[in-house]
Every structure is written in structure tokens, then in C-alpha cells.
């Protein structure tokens, strides 16, 4: 179905960027349905990127979490925006980014 294709494409892009930027990280599928995918990329003991996509509602989010706090993230709830590194409680409107620059930005925040 069309829903499964978009979920599968999202998953492949996440896996590709994980291998490119975080080759030692592990991916854990937290929830997977025909229209919904939630995965976690473990970066360290208390750090991970959570990636979610709901193809029915078209919601997407990628968030860097460290020590149980959102450090930075991107999502499209109410239009695409970034939660900037170190100021994750704020929103800055953006044009829809591809997965690669999102991963590069989150990697930069993680490595600070």
C-alpha cells in the first residue's frame, strides 16, 4: 500500500544515515504498524535519537534525547519546525528538511 511505502522509505533513510553517522549505534524498533513506525537509535548509555512517522496523519519527528531530556529535534506538528540544540523548548519554523541534514544536526548536538 501507499502507507507502507512511505513508512518503508522513512525506515530505509533512517537506517542509511545511522550507518553513515553512527555506525556503532543500534536501532531498536519500539512500535511498528502498517501506518506507524517508532524507532530508537541508541548512541550511548543515556543518549538516543527517537524517530517516528505516522503515514496516516503524515506526522514525522526526530529527537535527540540525553539523560531523559530532549536536547534538540525536528517535527511537523503544526508545520515543520526545529527545536534548536540547547533550546529544545523553543520552536523555529523551517522548510521540510531531508533526513540527512537532520541527522547531521543532531550528531553535532550530541558531540558537543
C-alpha positions as CSV (number, residue, x, y, z in Angstrom):
1,X,0.0,0.0,0.0
2,X,1.0,3.7,-0.3
3,X,1.2,3.9,3.5
4,X,3.7,1.0,3.8
5,X,5.9,2.5,1.1
6,X,6.3,5.8,2.9
7,X,7.0,4.1,6.2
8,X,9.5,1.8,4.5
9,X,11.2,4.7,2.8
10,X,11.5,6.6,6.1
11,X,12.9,3.5,7.8
12,X,15.5,3.0,5.0
13,X,16.6,6.6,5.2
14,X,17.0,6.4,9.0
15,X,19.0,3.2,8.7
16,X,21.2,4.6,6.0
17,X,22.0,7.8,8.0
18,X,22.5,5.8,11.1
19,X,25.2,3.7,9.4
20,X,26.8,6.8,7.9
21,X,27.0,8.9,11.0
22,X,26.6,6.5,13.9
23,X,28.0,3.1,12.6
24,X,28.3,1.7,16.1
25,X,24.8,2.6,17.3
26,X,21.9,0.1,17.5
27,X,18.4,0.6,16.1
28,X,15.5,-0.7,18.2
29,X,12.0,-0.9,16.7
30,X,9.7,0.3,19.5
31,X,6.5,0.0,17.6
32,X,5.7,-0.9,14.0
33,X,2.3,-0.9,12.3
34,X,1.4,-0.7,8.6
35,X,1.0,3.1,9.1
36,X,3.2,3.9,12.1
37,X,6.9,3.4,12.9
38,X,8.7,4.4,16.1
39,X,12.4,3.5,16.3
40,X,15.2,4.4,18.7
41,X,18.9,4.7,17.7
42,X,21.0,4.1,20.9
43,X,24.0,6.4,20.9
44,X,25.3,5.8,24.5
45,X,24.1,4.7,27.9
46,X,21.8,7.8,28.3
47,X,21.5,9.1,24.7
48,X,19.4,8.2,21.8
49,X,17.6,9.5,18.7
50,X,14.0,8.7,18.5
51,X,12.4,8.7,15.0
52,X,8.7,8.4,14.5
53,X,6.5,8.5,11.4
54,X,2.7,8.2,11.1
55,X,1.8,7.9,7.4
56,X,-1.9,8.3,8.1
57,X,-1.5,11.7,9.8
58,X,1.7,12.5,8.0
59,X,3.4,13.3,11.3
60,X,7.2,12.9,11.5
61,X,9.7,13.6,14.3
62,X,13.3,13.0,15.0
63,X,14.5,13.9,18.5
64,X,17.8,13.7,20.3
65,X,17.4,12.7,24.0
66,X,20.2,12.8,26.5
67,X,19.8,12.0,30.2
68,X,16.0,11.8,29.7
69,X,15.8,15.4,28.3
70,X,15.1,16.5,24.8
71,X,18.2,18.3,23.6
72,X,17.1,19.1,20.0
73,X,14.6,17.8,17.5
74,X,12.6,18.3,14.3
75,X,8.9,17.6,13.8
76,X,6.0,18.7,11.7
77,X,3.2,19.0,14.2
78,X,1.7,22.4,13.3
79,X,4.2,22.7,10.3
80,X,7.8,21.9,10.1
81,X,10.0,23.3,12.8
82,X,13.2,22.7,14.7
83,X,13.7,22.6,18.5
84,X,17.3,24.0,18.4
85,X,20.2,22.4,20.2
86,X,20.3,23.6,23.8
87,X,17.0,25.5,23.4
88,X,14.7,22.5,22.7
89,X,11.7,24.1,24.5
90,X,11.6,26.7,21.6
91,X,10.3,26.4,18.0
92,X,11.8,27.8,14.8
93,X,9.8,27.3,11.6
94,X,11.7,25.7,8.8
95,X,11.2,24.3,5.3
96,X,10.8,20.5,5.4
97,X,14.4,19.0,5.7
98,X,15.5,15.7,4.4
99,X,16.8,13.0,6.8
100,X,20.5,13.6,6.1
101,X,20.7,17.2,7.4
102,X,18.5,16.3,10.4
103,X,21.0,13.5,11.4
104,X,24.0,15.8,10.8
105,X,22.4,18.5,13.0
106,X,21.5,16.0,15.8
107,X,25.0,14.4,15.6
108,X,26.6,17.9,16.1
109,X,24.4,18.4,19.1
110,X,25.3,15.0,20.5
111,X,29.0,15.5,20.1
112,X,29.1,19.0,21.7
